[in-house]
Amino acid sequence: MNVLAQSNEQIIRLSEIEIFPEHLEAYNAILKEESEASVRLEKGVIAIFPMYQKENPNQIRIIEIYANQEAYQSHLKTTHFIKYKTSTMEMVKSLKLVDMEAIDPKSMAMIFGKLKE
């Protein structure tokens, strides 16, 4: 079954994170490792796409898309996520998780399909 066809079950989240400036380089390295491992190793992780504000690099945003609640709960128990969470806890000044809904979930496959390595 196509994971993207399950749009009504998907979890789409925007994580808004502020990092203490003195920890930014270390945080970014840990986040890069975690997001890559999540997408590569977890079938139910459709996307974990971290980015930062150009004008304020301490402001991190992560688009997270999970196939369903089960995939999200499974993600929280992985070694790579637990390592990320525990090793960055003191680096994070603030964290806000914003649950989102796709306006056009059918276009998601097309958007990701355009990306080539």
Rosetta silent file (secondary structure, phi, psi, omega in degrees, C-alpha in Angstrom):
SEQUENCE: MNVLAQSNEQIIRLSEIEIFPEHLEAYNAILKEESEASVRLEKGVIAIFPMYQKENPNQIRIIEIYANQEAYQSHLKTTHFIKYKTSTMEMVKSLKLVDMEAIDPKSMAMIFGKLKE
SCORE:     score description
SCORE:     0.000 S_00000001
   1 L     0.000  138.298 -179.336    0.000    0.000    0.000 S_00000001
   2 L   -72.145  122.868 -179.066    1.298    3.470   -0.881 S_00000001
   3 H   -60.777  -38.175 -177.818    2.215    5.369    2.291 S_00000001
   4 H   -69.508  -20.851  178.280    1.326    8.680    0.667 S_00000001
   5 H   -71.835  -14.045 -177.784   -2.171    7.428   -0.111 S_00000001
   6 H   -92.029   37.044 -171.678   -2.874    7.330    3.617 S_00000001
   7 L   -54.495  -31.765 -178.651   -2.963   11.120    3.903 S_00000001
   8 L   -70.355  -18.315  179.195   -5.809   11.090    6.412 S_00000001
   9 L   -99.639  -12.985 -176.039   -3.632    9.087    8.811 S_00000001
  10 L   -62.490  150.442  170.477   -0.425   11.012    8.277 S_00000001
  11 E  -108.535  121.928  177.264    1.129   13.091   10.984 S_00000001
  12 E  -120.727  125.754 -173.822    2.507   16.354    9.653 S_00000001
  13 E  -138.479  145.704  171.009    4.310   18.549   12.122 S_00000001
  14 E  -112.761  117.826  175.932    6.376   21.701   12.126 S_00000001
  15 E   -94.790  124.667  177.855    8.927   21.793   14.933 S_00000001
  16 E  -108.897  112.897 -171.648    9.976   25.312   15.877 S_00000001
  17 E  -126.777  134.281  171.822   13.215   25.175   17.849 S_00000001
  18 E  -111.339  130.355 -177.283   15.490   27.886   19.208 S_00000001
  19 E  -107.384  140.788  172.192   19.050   26.820   20.013 S_00000001
  20 L   -62.376  132.022 -173.600   21.428   28.547   22.405 S_00000001
  21 H   -53.802  -37.769 -177.788   24.051   30.180   20.129 S_00000001
  22 H   -68.887  -12.582 -179.215   27.019   28.509   21.812 S_00000001
  23 H  -108.972    1.430 -170.737   25.573   25.068   20.983 S_00000001
  24 H   -58.676  -46.738 -177.856   24.478   25.700   17.400 S_00000001
  25 H   -62.908  -46.060  179.688   27.302   23.876   15.603 S_00000001
  26 H   -65.542  -42.485  179.752   27.060   20.776   17.815 S_00000001
  27 H   -60.326  -47.211 -178.608   23.258   20.772   17.644 S_00000001
  28 H   -60.466  -39.163  179.193   23.228   20.965   13.846 S_00000001
  29 H   -64.278  -43.634 -179.762   25.653   18.042   13.563 S_00000001
  30 H   -67.384  -42.679  179.404   23.524   15.869   15.865 S_00000001
  31 H   -63.743  -41.741  179.018   20.286   16.874   14.091 S_00000001
  32 H   -60.252  -43.821  178.660   21.758   16.139   10.666 S_00000001
  33 H   -63.091  -44.596 -177.867   22.775   12.649   11.823 S_00000001
  34 H   -67.328  -45.089 -177.233   19.356   11.961   13.372 S_00000001
  35 H   -66.433  -39.523  178.345   17.275   13.190   10.449 S_00000001
  36 H   -63.509  -46.131 -179.341   19.308   11.222    7.905 S_00000001
  37 H   -63.509  -39.910 -179.058   19.069    8.023    9.956 S_00000001
  38 H   -61.229  -47.446 -178.105   15.321    8.463   10.485 S_00000001
  39 H   -70.445  -38.561 -177.531   14.533    8.783    6.786 S_00000001
  40 H   -72.846  -38.630 -170.900   16.980    6.047    5.754 S_00000001
  41 H   -98.118  -21.375 -172.561   16.085    3.455    8.414 S_00000001
  42 L  -110.975  113.598 -179.155   12.395    4.007    9.176 S_00000001
  43 L   -58.767  -36.344 -176.658    9.830    3.077    6.543 S_00000001
  44 L   -81.222   -6.212  175.477    7.124    5.150    8.264 S_00000001
  45 E   -90.860  108.182 -179.168    9.204    8.333    8.313 S_00000001
  46 E   -80.465  -41.328  179.587    8.317   10.076    5.071 S_00000001
  47 E  -156.768  139.247  163.221   10.313   13.228    5.792 S_00000001
  48 E  -135.207  103.201 -171.578   12.332   14.915    8.473 S_00000001
  49 E  -118.464   96.438 -179.998   13.567   18.061    6.807 S_00000001
  50 E   -82.676  147.475  177.354   15.538   20.430    9.066 S_00000001
  51 E  -154.568  169.847  178.193   16.256   24.020    8.073 S_00000001
  52 E  -136.381  159.749  178.287   17.143   27.345    9.688 S_00000001
  53 E   -75.255  129.741 -179.401   16.212   30.970    9.249 S_00000001
  54 L   -57.070  -42.644 -176.689   18.798   32.791    7.121 S_00000001
  55 L   -78.226  -18.222 -177.694   18.628   35.907    9.265 S_00000001
  56 E  -147.450   84.619 -174.507   18.713   33.985   12.552 S_00000001
  57 E   -63.333  -12.064  176.215   20.441   30.580   12.305 S_00000001
  58 E   -77.499  -10.146  178.209   19.561   29.741   15.924 S_00000001
  59 E   -95.409  102.310 -178.252   15.942   29.427   14.781 S_00000001
  60 E   -97.619  141.361  172.602   15.585   25.855   13.485 S_00000001
  61 E  -129.099  139.368  179.235   12.474   24.533   11.775 S_00000001
  62 E  -129.183  123.153  170.901   11.846   20.885   10.979 S_00000001
  63 E   -88.349  121.643 -179.904    9.118   19.593    8.703 S_00000001
  64 E  -118.352  130.188  176.360    8.228   16.113    9.944 S_00000001
  65 E  -132.132  122.988  179.443    5.926   13.756    8.056 S_00000001
  66 E  -117.887  146.875 -178.371    5.065   10.302    9.387 S_00000001
  67 L   -59.402  -37.350 -177.704    2.911    7.695    7.668 S_00000001
  68 L  -169.127 -179.972 -179.033    0.679    7.359   10.728 S_00000001
  69 H   -61.110  -39.012  179.398    0.587    7.468   14.530 S_00000001
  70 H   -61.667  -42.210  178.281    2.217    4.041   14.789 S_00000001
  71 H   -64.155  -39.872  178.622    5.193    5.214   12.693 S_00000001
  72 H   -64.682  -47.259 -179.918    5.549    8.307   14.871 S_00000001
  73 H   -62.707  -39.014  177.407    5.427    6.315   18.111 S_00000001
  74 H   -63.473  -41.522  179.186    7.962    3.851   16.699 S_00000001
  75 H   -57.923  -41.617 -177.775   10.243    6.761   15.720 S_00000001
  76 H   -63.739  -18.764 -177.494   10.265    8.057   19.302 S_00000001
  77 L   -99.551   -1.363 -177.237   11.696    4.712   20.480 S_00000001
  78 L   -74.050  153.114  178.629   14.581    4.457   17.995 S_00000001
  79 H   -59.654  -43.097 -177.202   18.172    4.618   19.142 S_00000001
  80 H   -67.752  -35.775  177.688   18.964    7.546   16.855 S_00000001
  81 H   -70.536  -44.091  179.950   16.031    9.645   18.101 S_00000001
  82 H   -61.159  -40.511  176.773   16.754    8.910   21.768 S_00000001
  83 H   -61.445  -45.872  178.228   20.424    9.841   21.209 S_00000001
  84 H   -58.524  -51.204 -174.287   19.335   13.117   19.538 S_00000001
  85 H   -63.036  -45.765 -176.501   16.844   13.978   22.270 S_00000001
  86 H   -74.123  -34.260 -176.963   19.126   13.226   25.215 S_00000001
  87 H   -82.373  -15.106 -179.477   22.275   14.787   23.756 S_00000001
  88 H  -108.820   -0.530 -173.618   20.604   18.059   22.693 S_00000001
  89 H   -52.173  -44.187 -177.185   18.345   18.632   25.692 S_00000001
  90 H   -80.610   -8.936 -179.202   20.566   21.338   27.215 S_00000001
  91 H   -87.096  -20.189 -173.300   21.133   22.996   23.814 S_00000001
  92 E   -89.597  121.150  176.649   17.476   23.837   23.211 S_00000001
  93 E   -81.480  -40.666  177.777   16.235   27.200   24.458 S_00000001
  94 E  -152.616  153.145 -179.725   12.652   26.628   23.293 S_00000001
  95 E  -143.632  129.030  175.172   10.617   24.015   21.432 S_00000001
  96 E  -132.792  127.624  177.707    7.149   24.273   19.953 S_00000001
  97 E  -104.676  122.787 -176.984    5.477   21.434   18.037 S_00000001
  98 E  -116.578  112.060  177.430    2.776   22.568   15.621 S_00000001
  99 E   -75.346  136.330 -174.152    0.542   19.877   14.135 S_00000001
 100 E  -124.963  165.137  172.135   -0.391   20.659   10.538 S_00000001
 101 L  -127.400  138.233  177.771   -2.752   19.380    7.829 S_00000001
 102 L   -75.042  135.723  175.500   -1.854   19.247    4.146 S_00000001
 103 L   -76.174  -37.686 -179.564   -4.037   21.349    1.883 S_00000001
 104 L  -133.618   77.509 -176.183   -3.172   19.168   -1.121 S_00000001
 105 L   -62.792  -24.220 -179.496   -1.827   15.804    0.101 S_00000001
 106 L   -67.266  -26.157 -179.109   -1.923   14.330   -3.422 S_00000001
 107 H   -77.768  -12.163 -176.482    0.836   16.690   -4.565 S_00000001
 108 H   -58.728  -45.243 -179.871    3.234   15.372   -1.901 S_00000001
 109 H   -61.631  -37.972  179.398    4.410   12.415   -3.994 S_00000001
 110 H   -67.778  -41.569 -179.832    5.063   14.730   -6.912 S_00000001
 111 H   -60.961  -52.337 -178.294    7.032   17.182   -4.768 S_00000001
 112 H   -69.129  -30.038  179.016    9.308   14.510   -3.310 S_00000001
 113 H   -65.820  -22.263  179.387    9.538   12.743   -6.651 S_00000001
 114 L   -76.668  -18.603 -178.982   11.241   15.783   -8.175 S_00000001
 115 L   -76.510  130.374  175.880   14.190   15.505   -5.801 S_00000001
 116 L  -127.002  143.278  179.416   17.215   13.721   -7.227 S_00000001
 117 L   -72.185    0.000    0.000   20.481   13.067   -5.431 S_00000001
